[in-house]
Amino acid sequence: MSKELRLLYVEDDKENRDGLTEVLSDDKIGDYTIKIETVDSFDNAFNIIANNNYHIIVLDLFKGKPDKGGEQVGLKILEQIQNFGFIPVIFYSGNTKNVEELKSQVVGVVTKGDDGIEGLKNEIERLVKFNLPFVKENLHHYIEHELKSYFWNIIHSQRDKFTPEHNDFSLGYLMLRQFGNSLSKKKISEILGNNELKKDKVHPMEFYLYPTVSSIEIESGEILQKEQEIYVVLTPSCDFVEAEGRSRKVGKVLLVKTILLKDTPEYFKYNGNKEKYKQSLSNLVESRKGDRYFFLPGTPFIENRIIDFQLKEMYNYEDLVTFNRLAKLDNPYSEAMVASFIRYYNRIGYPDIDSDYVIDRL
């Protein structure tokens, strides 16, 4: 069953509006049918955007002609959208040199004269492929369904426990925590429309909390950057806490330096003979090469890296202000990293028993 992809095209030139509408209206992109609406005035464009549910905004940049002193009103509308909510935007204009730097996964830039309508369709397809226009809508439906089900099927059906006499914030806490716990990997994949991830495997983004909130104290598992080096905090989180009547315990902070996966011997061997050394590299990536190593998967904000617990360094707490707080390992990955570190340095070695002697006498 075909679903609708709702576009709004903001363009003050009638010929351009009519031309694009004729080409895109009812066109197909994957499972979606394009439904395009237009607005001929920049002045009331944002009111229309704010009061309707569009998946993508296609936005002209100039009010009037650029070569005749046209104003870049499209930038103002983008700013209004950013202050309002999340809707992917594609700038579609004859002169885009002033907005090229705004390109991102949620802002596209297409030049009419160079890329034309095919370039615009490619940008729309890019957004649709990774479901970005529909995340907000899917999440809204999911929240509505989960809270409705929890409220009416559970709370209301047990109204003998949840009586008016107990009217406080407790019910709200229960409902929101239930919703948070319901966001399993499977549910997140459904909301995103991602069918590629294996159900028993982990997506790299699940490892991290990004970005770090600078107002929150540093914690164990936080990833810090200084120049080109990336470190991970090993000092327990509780040592950083400074509460009323309790001073911060930490003086020196224990960090472990990471190395790029591509700089490891396993990677060099793999590049030389992929078939022979794939399993060895897989063991490193899956953190199965012993407790000395722990893998940090690559994302847009960090390359594939390996924690080597032999590369420990100590820094004064006060010196951490010279580091960039990059991200934080989320649980259970932060806990698993610390557990690997403890196991590595707590191991007790002893001589191998003479198994031949034992077995020969069985």
C-alpha positions in Angstrom: 0.0 0.0 0.0 1.4 3.4 -1.1 2.0 6.0 1.6 2.0 9.7 1.2 5.1 11.9 1.2 3.9 15.4 1.9 6.0 18.2 0.5 5.6 22.0 0.7 7.3 24.0 -2.0 8.0 27.7 -1.0 8.6 29.6 -4.2 7.5 33.1 -5.3 7.9 32.5 -9.0 4.7 31.0 -10.6 6.5 29.4 -13.5 8.9 27.5 -11.2 6.0 26.5 -8.8 3.9 25.1 -11.6 6.8 23.4 -13.3 7.9 21.5 -10.2 4.3 20.6 -9.2 3.7 19.1 -12.6 6.8 17.0 -12.5 6.6 15.8 -8.8 2.9 15.5 -8.1 1.9 11.9 -7.6 5.5 10.8 -8.5 6.7 7.6 -6.7 9.7 7.4 -4.5 10.0 3.9 -3.0 6.7 3.0 -1.3 5.7 6.7 -1.2 3.6 8.9 -3.4 4.5 12.6 -3.5 1.8 15.0 -2.6 3.1 18.5 -3.2 1.6 21.8 -2.0 3.0 25.2 -2.9 3.0 28.6 -1.3 3.7 31.7 -3.3 4.7 34.1 -0.5 7.6 33.9 1.9 5.7 36.1 4.3 3.1 33.6 5.3 5.2 30.4 4.5 6.1 29.7 8.1 2.5 29.9 9.4 1.5 27.3 6.8 4.5 25.1 7.9 3.6 25.4 11.6 0.0 24.6 11.1 0.3 21.6 8.8 2.2 18.3 8.9 4.7 18.2 6.1 7.5 15.6 5.7 9.9 17.9 3.7 10.1 21.6 3.0 11.5 22.5 -0.5 12.6 26.1 -0.1 13.7 28.8 -2.6 16.4 31.0 -1.2 15.7 34.4 -2.8 12.6 36.7 -2.6 12.7 38.1 -6.1 15.6 37.8 -8.5 19.2 37.4 -7.0 20.7 39.6 -9.7 18.2 42.3 -8.9 18.9 42.6 -5.2 16.6 39.8 -4.1 16.6 39.2 -0.3 17.7 35.7 1.0 14.4 35.2 2.9 14.8 31.4 2.7 17.5 31.6 5.4 15.0 33.4 7.7 12.4 30.6 7.2 15.0 28.0 7.9 15.8 29.8 11.2 12.0 29.8 12.0 11.8 26.1 11.3 14.8 25.4 13.5 13.1 27.3 16.4 9.8 25.5 15.8 10.6 21.8 15.3 12.1 19.1 13.2 11.4 19.1 9.4 14.0 18.3 6.8 14.6 21.2 4.4 16.0 21.2 0.9 17.1 24.5 -0.6 16.2 24.5 -4.3 17.4 27.7 -5.9 19.2 29.0 -8.9 21.9 30.5 -6.7 23.0 28.4 -3.7 26.6 29.4 -3.1 25.6 31.1 0.1 24.0 28.0 1.6 26.4 25.3 0.5 27.9 25.3 4.0 24.6 24.4 5.5 24.5 21.0 3.8 23.9 18.1 6.3 21.9 15.0 6.7 18.8 17.1 7.3 19.4 20.1 5.1 19.9 19.5 1.3 21.1 22.0 -1.2 20.2 21.7 -4.9 21.1 24.2 -7.6 18.4 24.5 -10.3 20.7 25.2 -13.2 23.3 22.5 -12.3 21.4 19.7 -10.7 17.8 20.5 -11.7 14.8 18.4 -10.8 16.8 15.2 -11.0 19.1 16.6 -8.3 16.1 17.5 -6.2 14.6 14.0 -6.6 17.9 12.5 -5.5 17.9 14.6 -2.3 14.3 13.6 -1.6 15.2 9.9 -2.2 18.2 10.3 0.2 16.0 11.6 3.0 13.3 8.9 2.4 15.8 6.1 2.2 16.8 6.6 5.9 13.3 7.5 7.0 14.3 11.0 8.3 11.1 12.7 7.2 9.0 10.2 9.1 10.8 9.8 12.4 8.8 12.5 14.2 5.5 11.1 12.9 6.3 7.5 13.7 7.5 8.5 17.2 4.4 10.5 17.8 2.2 7.5 16.9 4.3 5.2 19.0 4.1 7.5 22.1 0.4 7.9 21.6 -0.1 4.1 21.4 2.1 3.2 24.3 0.7 5.8 26.7 -2.9 5.0 25.7 -2.3 1.3 26.3 -0.6 1.8 29.6 -3.1 4.3 30.9 -6.3 2.6 30.0 -5.3 -1.1 29.9 -3.2 -1.1 33.1 -3.6 1.9 35.3 -7.3 2.4 34.7 -8.1 -1.3 35.0 -6.3 -1.3 38.4 -8.1 1.9 39.6 -8.5 0.3 43.1 -4.8 0.9 43.5 -4.6 4.2 41.7 -7.3 6.1 43.6 -7.8 9.9 43.7 -6.5 10.0 47.2 -3.0 9.0 45.8 -3.0 11.9 43.3 0.6 13.0 43.0 3.4 12.7 40.4 3.9 9.0 41.0 1.6 8.0 38.1 3.4 10.3 35.7 6.7 8.8 36.7 5.4 5.3 36.2 4.0 6.1 32.7 7.2 7.8 31.5 9.5 5.1 32.8 7.3 2.5 31.2 7.5 4.4 27.9 11.3 4.7 28.3 11.7 0.9 29.0 9.4 0.1 26.0 12.0 1.6 23.6 13.7 -1.7 22.9 16.2 -2.1 20.0 13.4 -3.7 18.0 11.0 -0.9 18.6 13.6 1.8 17.7 14.3 -0.1 14.5 10.6 -0.1 13.7 10.3 3.6 14.4 13.3 4.3 12.2 12.1 1.8 9.6 15.5 0.1 9.7 15.2 -3.5 8.6 18.9 -4.1 8.0 20.2 -4.5 11.6 20.4 -8.1 12.8 18.2 -8.7 15.8 21.0 -10.2 17.8 23.6 -7.5 16.9 24.3 -4.0 18.1 24.2 -0.8 16.0 27.3 1.4 16.7 25.2 4.3 17.8 23.9 2.2 20.7 27.3 2.5 22.4 27.2 6.2 22.9 25.5 9.2 24.5 26.2 12.2 22.2 26.9 15.0 22.7 28.2 15.2 26.3 26.2 17.7 28.4 28.9 20.1 29.7 26.8 21.0 32.7 27.0 17.4 34.0 30.0 16.2 35.9 32.5 13.9 34.2 31.8 10.2 34.6 33.5 6.9 34.1 33.2 5.9 30.4 33.3 9.5 29.2 35.3 9.9 26.0 37.7 12.9 25.9 39.8 14.4 23.1 43.0 16.4 23.2 44.4 17.4 19.9 44.5 14.1 17.9 44.4 11.8 20.9 41.2 10.1 22.2 41.0 9.0 25.8 38.4 7.2 28.0 37.8 7.9 31.7 38.4 4.9 34.0 38.1 6.7 37.4 34.7 5.7 39.0 31.9 8.2 38.6 31.3 8.5 42.3 34.7 10.0 42.8 33.7 13.1 40.7 30.5 13.8 42.7 30.5 17.0 44.7 27.4 17.3 46.9 26.4 19.3 49.9 28.6 18.4 52.8 30.7 16.1 50.6 33.8 17.2 48.7 35.0 15.7 45.4 37.3 12.7 46.0 39.2 12.7 42.8 42.6 14.4 42.6 44.2 12.4 39.8 42.1 11.1 37.0 42.9 7.7 35.4 42.5 7.8 31.6 43.2 5.2 29.0 44.4 6.2 25.5 42.8 4.7 22.5 44.3 3.8 19.1 42.8 3.7 15.7 41.6 0.3 14.5 43.4 0.9 11.2 46.7 1.3 13.1 46.5 -2.2 14.8 48.6 -5.2 13.7 45.3 -7.1 13.2 44.1 -4.6 10.6 47.4 -4.6 8.7 47.3 -8.4 8.5 43.7 -8.3 7.4 44.6 -5.9 4.6 47.3 -8.2 3.4 45.1 -11.4 3.5 41.4 -10.8 4.2 40.4 -14.4 4.2 43.2 -15.6 6.5 43.0 -12.8 9.1 39.3 -11.8 9.1 38.5 -13.9 12.2 41.4 -12.3 14.1 40.1 -8.8 13.2 36.6 -9.9 14.1 37.8 -11.0 17.5 39.2 -7.5 18.1 36.1 -5.7 16.9 33.9 -8.0 19.0 36.1 -7.4 22.1 36.9 -11.1 22.2 40.7 -10.7 22.0 41.1 -10.8 25.8 40.4 -8.3 28.4 43.3 -6.0 27.5 41.3 -4.6 24.5 37.9 -3.0 24.2 36.4 -1.8 20.8 34.8 1.6 20.2 32.8 1.4 17.0 33.0 4.3 14.5 30.3 6.9 14.1 30.2 10.4 12.5 31.9 11.8 15.7 34.5 9.1 16.3 36.5 6.7 14.2 36.8 3.0 14.9 39.1 2.8 17.9 40.6 0.2 20.3 41.0 0.8 24.0 44.3 -0.8 25.1 44.3 -0.9 28.9 48.1 -0.9 28.9 48.0 2.7 27.7 47.0 4.3 31.0 47.8 7.9 31.8 47.1 10.0 34.9 46.0 13.7 34.8 45.1 16.2 37.4 41.4 16.8 37.6 41.9 20.5 37.0 43.7 19.7 33.7 40.6 18.0 32.2 39.3 21.5 31.2 41.9 21.3 28.4 40.2 18.3 26.9 37.2 18.3 24.6 34.3 16.2 26.0 33.4 14.2 23.0 30.8 11.7 24.0 30.1 9.1 26.7 29.8 5.3 26.6 26.3 4.3 27.5 25.4 1.4 29.7 25.9 -1.6 29.5 28.9 -0.8 27.3 30.5 1.5 29.9 30.1 -1.1 32.6 31.4 -3.8 30.3 34.5 -1.6 29.5 35.2 -1.1 33.3 34.7 -4.8 34.0 37.2 -5.7 31.2 39.7 -3.3 32.8 39.2 -4.8 36.3 39.5 -8.4 35.0 42.7 -7.5 33.0 44.5 -6.1 36.0 43.1 -8.5 38.6 44.1 -11.7 36.9 46.3 -14.1 38.8 48.8 -16.2 36.9 50.1 -19.6 38.0 52.2 -22.3 36.3 50.5 -24.8 34.0 49.8 -28.1 35.5 51.5 -31.1 33.9 48.4 -32.5 32.1 50.4 -35.4 30.6 51.4 -36.6 34.0 47.7 -36.5 35.2 46.2 -38.0 32.1 48.8 -40.8 31.8 47.8 -42.0 35.3 44.0 -42.0 34.7 
